[in-house]
Amino acid sequence: MAHYRKKPVVIEAIQWSGNDNKQEIEAFVGKELKAELFSDSAYEVGKGKPLFELIIPTLEGDMKAMPNDFIIKGVKGEFYPCKPDIFEKTYELVD
C-alpha cells in the first residue's frame, strides 16, 4: 500500500445566497440558470426573503445548489455545487 497526497489546486468559487446573487453566479458560469423555490416560510412571516435552489448544469447532469452551497469551477472549466461544510474542510482562501 502507498500513501498519496492530493495535489494543491487553486479553484474559483462563489457562494449561493439562496436569493439575491443569481446574476453574479450566472456571470460566473456564463449562462442563465433556473431557480426553483426552496423555502418561503421566513418570507411568509415577514422575517426574510424567499429562498431558492439553483440548478447547475454539471458534467454528470443538472444538480441543485441549495442556499449557502458554493459553486465551484473545476480544473476543466466545469461547474458543480459543494456543501459549505465540505468546502470549508477542503479549501482555504488564497486572496
C-alpha positions as CSV (number, residue, x, y, z in Angstrom):
1,M,0.0,0.0,0.0
2,A,1.2,3.5,-0.8
3,H,0.1,6.9,0.6
4,Y,-0.9,9.8,-1.7
5,R,-1.5,13.5,-1.2
6,K,-3.9,15.5,-3.2
7,K,-2.1,18.0,-5.5
8,P,-2.7,21.6,-4.5
9,V,-5.1,23.2,-6.9
10,V,-6.4,26.8,-6.8
11,I,-10.1,26.9,-7.8
12,E,-12.6,29.7,-8.3
13,A,-15.9,29.6,-6.4
14,I,-18.8,31.7,-5.4
15,Q,-21.4,31.1,-2.6
16,W,-25.1,30.9,-3.5
17,S,-27.1,33.1,-1.1
18,G,-30.4,31.4,-1.9
19,N,-31.8,34.6,-3.2
20,D,-30.0,37.8,-4.3
21,N,-26.8,36.9,-6.1
22,K,-28.2,34.8,-9.0
23,Q,-27.0,37.3,-11.7
24,E,-23.5,37.2,-10.2
25,I,-23.5,33.4,-10.4
26,E,-24.8,33.4,-13.9
27,A,-21.9,35.7,-14.9
28,F,-19.5,33.3,-13.2
29,V,-20.8,30.2,-15.0
30,G,-21.5,32.1,-18.3
31,K,-25.2,31.1,-18.7
32,E,-28.7,31.8,-17.4
33,L,-29.6,29.4,-14.6
34,K,-33.0,28.1,-13.5
35,A,-34.1,28.7,-9.9
36,E,-36.8,26.8,-8.0
37,L,-38.5,27.8,-4.8
38,F,-36.8,26.1,-1.8
39,S,-38.4,27.8,1.2
40,D,-40.7,30.8,1.6
41,S,-41.6,30.3,5.3
42,A,-39.3,33.1,6.5
43,Y,-40.8,35.4,3.8
44,E,-44.4,34.5,4.8
45,V,-43.8,35.5,8.4
46,G,-42.1,38.7,7.4
47,K,-38.6,37.7,8.6
48,G,-36.8,37.3,5.3
49,K,-36.8,36.7,1.6
50,P,-37.9,33.5,-0.1
51,L,-35.0,31.1,-0.7
52,F,-34.4,29.3,-4.0
53,E,-32.4,26.2,-5.2
54,L,-30.3,27.0,-8.2
55,I,-30.0,24.4,-11.0
56,I,-26.3,24.0,-12.0
57,P,-25.5,22.1,-15.2
58,T,-22.6,19.7,-14.4
59,L,-20.7,17.1,-16.3
60,E,-23.0,14.5,-14.6
61,G,-26.2,16.3,-15.4
62,D,-28.2,19.0,-13.6
63,M,-27.5,19.4,-9.8
64,K,-29.3,21.6,-7.3
65,A,-27.3,24.2,-5.4
66,M,-29.1,24.8,-2.1
67,P,-28.8,28.1,-0.2
68,N,-25.3,28.6,1.1
69,D,-23.8,26.0,-1.2
70,F,-20.6,27.0,-3.1
71,I,-20.5,26.8,-6.9
72,I,-17.0,25.6,-7.9
73,K,-15.3,26.0,-11.3
74,G,-13.3,22.8,-11.8
75,V,-9.9,22.3,-13.4
76,K,-11.5,21.6,-16.8
77,G,-13.8,24.6,-16.7
78,E,-16.8,22.6,-15.4
79,F,-19.1,23.8,-12.6
80,Y,-20.6,21.9,-9.7
81,P,-22.2,22.7,-6.3
82,C,-20.4,21.9,-3.0
83,K,-21.9,21.9,0.6
84,P,-20.4,24.6,2.8
85,D,-19.0,22.2,5.4
86,I,-17.2,20.1,2.8
87,F,-16.0,23.3,1.1
88,E,-14.5,24.7,4.3
89,K,-12.7,21.3,5.0
90,T,-11.3,21.2,1.5
91,Y,-10.4,24.7,0.5
92,E,-8.9,27.8,2.1
93,L,-8.9,31.4,0.8
94,V,-5.7,32.4,-1.1
95,D,-6.5,36.0,-2.0
